[in-house]
């Protein structure tokens, strides 16, 4: 596969090339996609299906990119499809409102940036797995907190 196509897809169609905070831009792009899915649902589990498709694409493209670059870059900053996956993990099967969107986005970015609770160790796994797994787990931590917030009756508007 051509290196520039790999970079374009892995950068979440160019968001990863925004010079300031590319991970945040990738996360916002993922949130916009989730917002569209929730606003115009095609099937009830569309977010889950799209998550697995994106996971497969990201893993395939990241593996191919790492082979093309001979592993010179462990997790290049322009790769933000992993942030898109992390945001999807945050919101899978959750109701989406302004409250949950802001809360989930902020929590995901905090977990993704600080990498607490062993998330940093996942990042050290070789290859595409290490690139992707830390973001998915950060998203799952954010998911759990938003889920608990909703279940205890926090306002969702």
C-alpha positions as CSV (number, residue, x, y, z in Angstrom):
1,X,0.0,0.0,0.0
2,X,1.3,3.5,-0.8
3,X,2.8,5.3,2.2
4,X,0.9,8.5,1.6
5,X,-2.5,6.6,1.6
6,X,-1.5,4.9,4.8
7,X,-0.6,8.3,6.4
8,X,-3.9,9.9,5.2
9,X,-6.1,7.2,6.7
10,X,-4.1,6.9,9.9
11,X,-4.2,10.7,10.3
12,X,-8.0,10.4,10.4
13,X,-8.2,11.9,6.9
14,X,-5.8,14.7,7.7
15,X,-6.7,15.7,11.3
16,X,-3.4,14.3,12.6
17,X,-1.5,16.8,10.5
18,X,-2.9,19.8,12.4
19,X,0.2,21.0,14.1
20,X,-1.3,21.8,17.6
21,X,-2.7,18.9,19.6
22,X,-3.3,16.4,16.8
23,X,-4.7,13.8,19.3
24,X,-7.3,16.2,20.4
25,X,-8.3,17.0,16.8
26,X,-8.5,13.3,16.1
27,X,-10.7,12.8,19.2
28,X,-13.0,15.7,18.1
29,X,-13.3,14.1,14.6
30,X,-14.3,10.8,16.2
31,X,-16.8,12.6,18.4
32,X,-18.4,14.3,15.4
33,X,-18.7,10.9,13.7
34,X,-20.4,9.5,16.8
35,X,-22.7,12.4,17.0
36,X,-23.8,11.8,13.4
37,X,-24.3,8.1,14.1
38,X,-26.4,8.8,17.1
39,X,-28.4,11.6,15.3
40,X,-29.1,9.5,12.2
41,X,-29.0,5.9,13.4
42,X,-29.2,3.3,10.6
43,X,-29.0,0.3,12.9
44,X,-29.2,0.2,16.7
45,X,-25.6,-1.0,17.0
46,X,-24.1,1.2,14.3
47,X,-21.5,2.6,16.7
48,X,-20.3,-0.8,17.6
49,X,-20.2,-2.0,14.0
50,X,-18.3,1.1,12.9
51,X,-15.9,0.7,15.9
52,X,-14.9,-2.8,14.7
53,X,-14.5,-1.6,11.1
54,X,-12.3,1.3,12.2
55,X,-10.4,-1.1,14.5
56,X,-9.7,-3.4,11.6
57,X,-8.7,-0.6,9.2
58,X,-6.5,1.1,11.8
59,X,-4.7,-2.1,12.8
60,X,-4.2,-3.1,9.1
61,X,-3.0,0.3,8.1
62,X,-0.8,0.9,11.2
63,X,0.9,-2.5,10.7
64,X,1.5,-1.7,7.0
65,X,2.8,1.7,7.9
66,X,5.2,0.4,10.5
67,X,6.5,-2.2,7.9
68,X,7.0,0.5,5.3
69,X,8.9,2.7,7.7
70,X,10.8,-0.3,9.1
71,X,9.5,0.5,12.6
72,X,11.6,3.7,12.8
73,X,8.6,5.4,14.5
74,X,6.9,3.6,17.4
75,X,3.7,5.8,17.5
76,X,4.0,8.8,15.2
77,X,2.1,11.8,16.3
78,X,0.1,12.1,13.1
79,X,-1.6,8.7,13.7
80,X,-4.8,9.8,15.4
81,X,-7.2,7.0,14.2
82,X,-6.4,5.4,17.6
83,X,-7.9,8.4,19.2
84,X,-11.0,8.0,17.0
85,X,-11.2,4.4,18.3
86,X,-10.7,5.6,21.9
87,X,-13.6,8.0,21.6
88,X,-15.8,5.3,20.1
89,X,-14.9,3.1,23.1
90,X,-16.0,5.9,25.3
91,X,-19.4,6.3,23.8
92,X,-20.4,2.8,22.6
93,X,-24.0,2.2,23.8
94,X,-24.2,5.4,25.8
95,X,-26.9,8.0,25.2
96,X,-25.3,11.1,23.6
97,X,-26.1,14.5,24.9
98,X,-24.2,17.7,25.4
99,X,-23.4,16.6,29.0
100,X,-22.2,13.1,28.1
101,X,-20.3,14.4,25.0
102,X,-18.3,17.0,27.0
103,X,-17.8,14.7,30.0
104,X,-16.8,11.7,27.9
105,X,-14.5,13.8,25.6
106,X,-12.7,15.4,28.6
107,X,-12.4,12.1,30.5
108,X,-11.0,10.3,27.4
109,X,-8.4,13.1,26.8
110,X,-7.3,13.0,30.4
111,X,-6.9,9.2,30.5
112,X,-5.3,9.2,27.1
113,X,-2.8,12.0,28.0
114,X,-2.0,10.9,31.6
115,X,-2.2,7.2,30.9
116,X,-2.9,6.1,34.5
117,X,-3.9,2.7,35.9
118,X,-1.4,0.7,33.7
119,X,-2.5,2.3,30.4
120,X,1.1,3.5,29.8
121,X,2.3,-0.1,29.8
122,X,-0.1,-1.0,27.0
123,X,1.4,1.7,24.9
124,X,4.8,-0.1,25.0
125,X,3.4,-3.2,23.3
126,X,5.1,-3.6,19.9
127,X,3.4,-2.8,16.6
128,X,-0.1,-1.7,15.8
129,X,-1.4,-3.3,19.0
130,X,0.5,-0.9,21.2
131,X,-0.6,2.1,19.1
132,X,-4.3,1.2,19.4
133,X,-4.7,-0.6,22.8
134,X,-3.8,2.2,25.1
135,X,-6.4,4.5,23.5
136,X,-9.2,1.9,23.6
137,X,-8.5,1.2,27.3
138,X,-8.5,5.0,28.0
139,X,-11.8,5.2,26.3
140,X,-13.2,2.3,28.3
141,X,-12.2,4.0,31.6
142,X,-14.0,7.1,30.4
143,X,-17.0,5.0,29.3
144,X,-17.3,3.5,32.8
145,X,-17.3,6.9,34.5
146,X,-19.9,8.3,32.1
147,X,-22.0,5.2,32.5
148,X,-22.0,5.4,36.3
149,X,-22.8,9.1,36.1
150,X,-25.9,8.3,33.9
151,X,-26.9,5.4,36.2
152,X,-26.8,7.5,39.4
153,X,-29.1,10.0,37.8
154,X,-26.8,12.8,36.7
155,X,-28.6,15.2,34.4
156,X,-28.3,14.3,30.7
157,X,-29.3,17.1,28.4
